[in-house]
């Protein structure tokens, strides 16, 4: 049905106007081009006020249009009239609708928005909007929006929740010679969402790269749709609303760290979507992916006439995961022919400050032949002997030669300067070569090209995941009554018993309800840790209710119980204390592992550096369930502290397999027990390689509490 929206033969504009400045006028003006481009296309203005709009016969109602059915209706009437208009569209057999009108959920009018959703479903009308700018298809000159007319055919499809970003991109596009396939303003997404558009674009031959501006995602299908599309076309996303201001107080570490943007980053990672943080980055990557072949490897060749900027670019390669390989012997030999005898041949290749146009041309012609090079960064600073515009022309010639020969080598430029290089940078951009103000920007965008080329072909092995799922389902079936009892009072002792049932190791421990029991359990275990045990006291260390290796177990029992009772009384909490947990003392590298149930995407698993400073260090990474071992390991490797797990400065390598397996199990536990809202394991003690680890502390929050 989206085909009727993007490639209609007939369009009705309901709310068309003859008054300049009105949205209905702008849309009709834009659609005149649609008819001029193909006389078989038909546009029908609908408005009871007029008999004619911009030379088109106008109808009082869509029901009066002489065609048997209409492909697309563009609705621009006051919000309260939209349901009636949409009902008439349904009776007319309209296949798709773009509702430009505002005044729905964005101003709290949820009932009216729900009403048009139901009407669309009743008549099987696919709806874009409401509260949107509209849509554009460059290839059939369909501009069903109130943006300025701009038709430059290209390979970018831009999908946005913000009409303002669309108009900004369209205004920038001529400066960069950017061409588009489709522009889609989604608005409030009452029906058609990002996932629908992504699915449609898989088979769209005019789209090479997809760009998203997202403020919220309303359906979990986004992940699977993005993954399918990313196998064939890169997706770049800018997430609006990154601030955590206004977040509610959350009792678990996992909940407080798993904010909106962290979950969205995990969603994009799972969906193989490249993310950016700024509008400038969005435009940079849009330009790169729409003009350059992918970097199939991470080997970069740098050509410069300024050694210092070459060094800066080399430093950036380390930061962004690119390498600077040695040139092939044949490359070295060819470069030497056109370089001064005093210059060395290396990567970055410094052409020396007196580099002229011929020197740049020879270096570029040589590097595109080098099999050790996957991408090229051309750096230029204004010198007396260097002609920026001439060099720009050479770079464009090389870009065209790469295209002619079908080579998979990306080429970008960094012409560093101001007035003297302004025209050359403009020439590069207009001829399909991204040009950046600094070498670091060039390295960063090329690294994204390489990242996507790796990401698009990665596949997860799900066999292990299915084996663990089967095991845990059997545990649930055989222990259902016990599990219900444990989750009815998920204090630390019961939370650990629950995790142990599911194959996650916990220390030996007992729940003492009297000083005598505490002393007896302590005599059995040796060195112990004593902790208050109550689901109403989630952060025991904060109130000094955790004691490591106590000298007098009986006296410590009394002291911990008193502190716990004081805590509940001072806060007016009527919950009970179940006792004091006596556990064997365990050591190991401390991680945090947690799960949180997102209302849209389901279980989100967090892993990071653990301990009491977890919310200060915030060295954490997130993954969306289902989690395979490969996905878990990739998530773990994103941590700054991952190198500590591998073993540094004489410290032993930790049991990374144990962490990975526990992440997989935790995701499945969240899947199998929908009543669990959050799980917090902090710390997770990780032993040396091959020795596993233990749950140091555990907190489970059920749906009733969440």
Secondary structure by P-SEA (a helix, b strand, c coil): cccccccccbbbbcccccccccaaaaaaaaaaaaaaacccbbbbbbccccccccccbbbccccccccccccbbbbbccccaaaaaaaaaaaacccbbbbcccccccccaaaaaaaaaaaaaaabbbbcccccccccccccccccccccbbbbbccbbbbcccaaaaaaaaaacccccccccccccccccccccaaaaaaaacccccccbbbbbcccccccaaaaaaaaaaacbbbbbbbccccccccccccccccccccaaaaaaaaaaaabbbbbccaaaaaaaaaaaaccccccccbbbbbbccaaaaaaaaaaaaaaccccccccaaaaaaaaaaccccccccccccccccccaaaaaaaaaaaaacccccbbbbbbcccccccaaaaaaaaaaaaaaaaaacccbbbbbbbcccccaaaaaaaaaaacbbbbccaaaaaaaaaaaaaaaaaaaccccaaaaaaaaaaaaaaaaacaaaaaaaaacccaaaaaaaaaaacccccbbbbbccaaaaaaaaaacccbbbbbbcccccccccccccccccccaaaaaaaaaaaaaaaaaaacccccccbbbbbcccccbbbbbbbbbbccccbbbbbcccccccccccccccccccccaaaaaaaaacccccccccccccccccaaaaaaaaaaaaaaaaaaccccccccccccccccccccccccbbbbbccccc
